[in-house]
Amino acid sequence: MRLINLKPSRMNQLLLALAPFVLLAVAYALGSAARLAENPSDKLLPALASLADAINRMAFVADPRTGEYLLWSDTLASLGRLFAALGISTVIALVFGMIIGMFPYVRALLAPFFAAISMVPPLALLPILFIVMGLGESSKITLIVIGVAPIMIRDLALKVMELPREQTVKAETLGGNSWQIALRVVLPQILPRLITCLRLQLGPAWLFLIAAEAISADSGLGYRIFLVRRYLSMDVIFPYVIWITLLAVLTNVVLDWLRIRVFPWSEVGRAS
């Protein structure tokens, strides 16, 4: 039998999925033990016990100065900025993606503009945003919106243009106007793609958020990472990076579950 036809069972899939993470943890433990054996005060690869102590200190021990549990307060601050920006980006992408995909005149007017905007490195705009909008929350949220919304608009517009022309013709034959076609024909078919677009932009959104928090913030996961880096506190940085990854993975899983739950028919093509 050819290898291309071999499919693992569910248990084998789980074991194969866990294997890289286990190997990475073992490699880290071995590397940490080797470095600490040569230099017990080495900070580059702290022992697993040091990581556990840092997690306990940041998550379950109140900060003496502020009285807050730093990991949770940083998480709430970052997620507030992230979800606000993603919500704004989703609305913008849905509106402009639909009208660009549906109306040729609007496409001729706006498609080149959003194509150009999507090529601008968002981090290059960060100093401009801080100068124009200040160092508050609005500049951080705007950075994420600029970074992800144009790409989502382009993706949704392409999805609208891929819809069969026959569907629009039939709707017009039945007397549907542009507004009705948008709501009854186009919108239901692009909503699953909208959720997929959002999932694909989670990584870039986190990148822009961490960059903005690192430069100007007084709370947040990115702020904390860049605050403790001056002390080489890798026992704090590593757990924070892992926590950010877990949050991103959880958000991705929830969005995919939501897509399948609300739009089960979107899985038909994949299953076949």
LINVEN-V447040 format. One record per residue. N is the residue number from 1. PSI is psi as a letter, one per 30 degrees, with the letter a starting at -180 (none if undefined). OMEGA is omega as a letter, one per 20 degrees, with the letter a starting at -180 (none if undefined). Layout:
n=N psi=PSI omega=OMEGA
n=N psi=PSI omega=OMEGA
This chain:
n=1 psi=k omega=r
n=2 psi=k omega=a
n=3 psi=e omega=a
n=4 psi=f omega=a
n=5 psi=f omega=r
n=6 psi=k omega=r
n=7 psi=k omega=r
n=8 psi=l omega=r
n=9 psi=l omega=a
n=10 psi=e omega=r
n=11 psi=e omega=r
n=12 psi=e omega=r
n=13 psi=e omega=r
n=14 psi=e omega=a
n=15 psi=e omega=r
n=16 psi=e omega=r
n=17 psi=e omega=a
n=18 psi=f omega=a
n=19 psi=e omega=a
n=20 psi=e omega=r
n=21 psi=e omega=r
n=22 psi=e omega=r
n=23 psi=e omega=r
n=24 psi=e omega=r
n=25 psi=e omega=r
n=26 psi=e omega=r
n=27 psi=e omega=r
n=28 psi=e omega=a
n=29 psi=e omega=r
n=30 psi=e omega=r
n=31 psi=e omega=r
n=32 psi=e omega=r
n=33 psi=e omega=a
n=34 psi=e omega=a
n=35 psi=e omega=a
n=36 psi=f omega=r
n=37 psi=e omega=r
n=38 psi=e omega=a
n=39 psi=j omega=a
n=40 psi=f omega=r
n=41 psi=g omega=a
n=42 psi=k omega=a
n=43 psi=f omega=a
n=44 psi=e omega=r
n=45 psi=i omega=a
n=46 psi=l omega=r
n=47 psi=l omega=r
n=48 psi=e omega=r
n=49 psi=e omega=r
n=50 psi=e omega=r
n=51 psi=e omega=r
n=52 psi=e omega=r
n=53 psi=e omega=r
n=54 psi=e omega=r
n=55 psi=e omega=r
n=56 psi=e omega=a
n=57 psi=e omega=a
n=58 psi=e omega=a
n=59 psi=f omega=a
n=60 psi=g omega=r
n=61 psi=k omega=a
n=62 psi=k omega=r
n=63 psi=k omega=a
n=64 psi=f omega=a
n=65 psi=e omega=a
n=66 psi=f omega=a
n=67 psi=g omega=a
n=68 psi=l omega=r
n=69 psi=j omega=a
n=70 psi=e omega=a
n=71 psi=e omega=a
n=72 psi=e omega=r
n=73 psi=e omega=r
n=74 psi=e omega=r
n=75 psi=e omega=r
n=76 psi=e omega=r
n=77 psi=e omega=a
n=78 psi=e omega=a
n=79 psi=e omega=r
n=80 psi=e omega=r
n=81 psi=e omega=a
n=82 psi=e omega=a
n=83 psi=e omega=r
n=84 psi=e omega=a
n=85 psi=e omega=a
n=86 psi=e omega=r
n=87 psi=e omega=r
n=88 psi=e omega=a
n=89 psi=e omega=a
n=90 psi=e omega=r
n=91 psi=e omega=r
n=92 psi=e omega=a
n=93 psi=e omega=a
n=94 psi=e omega=a
n=95 psi=e omega=a
n=96 psi=e omega=r
n=97 psi=e omega=r
n=98 psi=e omega=a
n=99 psi=e omega=r
n=100 psi=e omega=a
n=101 psi=f omega=a
n=102 psi=e omega=a
n=103 psi=j omega=a
n=104 psi=e omega=a
n=105 psi=e omega=r
n=106 psi=e omega=r
n=107 psi=e omega=r
n=108 psi=e omega=a
n=109 psi=e omega=a
n=110 psi=f omega=a
n=111 psi=e omega=r
n=112 psi=e omega=a
n=113 psi=e omega=a
n=114 psi=e omega=r
n=115 psi=e omega=r
n=116 psi=e omega=a
n=117 psi=e omega=a
n=118 psi=f omega=r
n=119 psi=f omega=r
n=120 psi=k omega=r
n=121 psi=j omega=a
n=122 psi=e omega=a
n=123 psi=f omega=r
n=124 psi=f omega=r
n=125 psi=f omega=a
n=126 psi=e omega=r
n=127 psi=e omega=r
n=128 psi=e omega=a
n=129 psi=e omega=r
n=130 psi=e omega=r
n=131 psi=e omega=a
n=132 psi=e omega=a
n=133 psi=f omega=a
n=134 psi=a omega=a
n=135 psi=g omega=a
n=136 psi=a omega=a
n=137 psi=e omega=a
n=138 psi=e omega=a
n=139 psi=e omega=r
n=140 psi=e omega=r
n=141 psi=e omega=r
n=142 psi=e omega=r
n=143 psi=e omega=a
n=144 psi=e omega=r
n=145 psi=e omega=r
n=146 psi=e omega=a
n=147 psi=e omega=a
n=148 psi=e omega=a
n=149 psi=e omega=a
n=150 psi=e omega=r
n=151 psi=e omega=r
n=152 psi=e omega=r
n=153 psi=e omega=a
n=154 psi=e omega=a
n=155 psi=e omega=r
n=156 psi=e omega=r
n=157 psi=e omega=r
n=158 psi=e omega=r
n=159 psi=e omega=r
n=160 psi=e omega=a
n=161 psi=f omega=r
n=162 psi=f omega=a
n=163 psi=k omega=a
n=164 psi=k omega=r
n=165 psi=f omega=a
n=166 psi=e omega=a
n=167 psi=e omega=r
n=168 psi=e omega=r
n=169 psi=e omega=r
n=170 psi=e omega=r
n=171 psi=e omega=r
n=172 psi=e omega=r
n=173 psi=e omega=r
n=174 psi=g omega=r
n=175 psi=g omega=a
n=176 psi=k omega=r
n=177 psi=a omega=a
n=178 psi=e omega=a
n=179 psi=e omega=r
n=180 psi=e omega=r
n=181 psi=e omega=r
n=182 psi=e omega=a
n=183 psi=e omega=a
n=184 psi=f omega=a
n=185 psi=e omega=a
n=186 psi=e omega=a
n=187 psi=e omega=a
n=188 psi=f omega=a
n=189 psi=f omega=a
n=190 psi=f omega=r
n=191 psi=e omega=r
n=192 psi=e omega=r
n=193 psi=e omega=r
n=194 psi=e omega=r
n=195 psi=e omega=r
n=196 psi=e omega=r
n=197 psi=e omega=a
n=198 psi=e omega=r
n=199 psi=e omega=a
n=200 psi=f omega=a
n=201 psi=g omega=r
n=202 psi=e omega=a
n=203 psi=e omega=r
n=204 psi=e omega=a
n=205 psi=e omega=r
n=206 psi=e omega=r
n=207 psi=e omega=a
n=208 psi=e omega=r
n=209 psi=e omega=a
n=210 psi=e omega=r
n=211 psi=e omega=a
n=212 psi=e omega=r
n=213 psi=e omega=a
n=214 psi=e omega=a
n=215 psi=e omega=a
n=216 psi=j omega=r
n=217 psi=l omega=r
n=218 psi=g omega=r
n=219 psi=l omega=r
n=220 psi=l omega=a
n=221 psi=e omega=r
n=222 psi=e omega=r
n=223 psi=e omega=a
n=224 psi=e omega=a
n=225 psi=e omega=a
n=226 psi=f omega=r
n=227 psi=e omega=a
n=228 psi=f omega=a
n=229 psi=f omega=a
n=230 psi=f omega=r
n=231 psi=g omega=a
n=232 psi=h omega=a
n=233 psi=i omega=a
n=234 psi=f omega=r
n=235 psi=f omega=r
n=236 psi=e omega=a
n=237 psi=e omega=a
n=238 psi=e omega=r
n=239 psi=e omega=r
n=240 psi=e omega=r
n=241 psi=e omega=r
n=242 psi=e omega=r
n=243 psi=e omega=r
n=244 psi=e omega=r
n=245 psi=e omega=r
n=246 psi=e omega=r
n=247 psi=e omega=r
n=248 psi=e omega=r
n=249 psi=e omega=r
n=250 psi=e omega=r
n=251 psi=e omega=r
n=252 psi=e omega=a
n=253 psi=e omega=a
n=254 psi=e omega=r
n=255 psi=e omega=r
n=256 psi=e omega=r
n=257 psi=e omega=r
n=258 psi=e omega=r
n=259 psi=e omega=a
n=260 psi=e omega=a
n=261 psi=e omega=a
n=262 psi=e omega=a
n=263 psi=i omega=a
n=264 psi=f omega=a
n=265 psi=f omega=r
n=266 psi=f omega=r
n=267 psi=f omega=a
n=268 psi=e omega=a
n=269 psi=e omega=a
n=270 psi=e omega=a
n=271 psi=e omega=a
n=272 psi=none omega=none
